[in-house]
């Protein structure tokens, strides 16, 4: 058992961290305050090969492993969790094609993302169905030589800038999970309405919108797998993407820890740096312990993907533990900074706001525990 990174992994980690420090951190506060989409930064990350990490080499990708992907994601989230959400959304949307697409579909949809800068969205959640993904109401009807899509999606990342949607709907609501199917859809198709940008508490630089589908025609050949196979594709996608999302929480937690250590050595109270006070020492020790434990879970969940082994349980452990830990660690960072931590002039309040979303999206912390329990009680 070897816990060390390979020379190649250390190199890509340093590249991603350098990018985070030079390109993301200097602009994170501005983009957060303005709710500005980081299109130029996103493109620079693409040019360096730091996004679309799931695309296999045979379709023009870098051929990264899942472990490589979480290493990159952690480093980018160290720069800004909100920006990294936009970056990761590409992988979330492209993974269903990697998992459920035919060779022809992979060439058609994946390869263009390696040739020019493109953005993608994963369209699963609906206004009335978040955690209950099996109850989605969007319909996919057979229109002869095409499919007809009607329905509404909500909280769709990158929706206002996307060049590709992966859309989930049902061919028959009575079939529940067995009716869910997945389509690759052109966002510029007639009948698609993109909603307003949501004004969020955190992750303010990421673009989040509702999307409405009104009799949208999709070519028959653009369904992933067969009708009714969408649920399996979606669940396999989440098994692969949850370690990636967990790594984003990990990056934010590591940043909060580093800032807390630095500040506690510089801030003086009662004649000594606050790092000398046991109360602060215990908080920092807890933060460090949780970061290290989260990293081990994240890497194991990703490693299981790379081995072709079932990781559903571990992926939920990683996602829940990393996101819950990030929330606690960033909250403690604000506490360590005291009154300054509550000010927007310091970075920790943004980290705390950003941390909250990771407990909610990609399966809430409560849904993760439900998944864990089901796996344990089988």
Beta strands, then each sheet from edge to edge (+ up, - down):
strand 1: 120-123
strand 2: 139-142
strand 3: 146-157
strand 4: 164-170
strand 5: 180-185
strand 6: 192-194
strand 7: 208-219
strand 8: 223-224
strand 9: 268-269
strand 10: 272-273
sheet 1: 1+ 4+ 5- 8+
sheet 2: 2+ 3- 7+ 6-
sheet 3: 9+ 10-
end
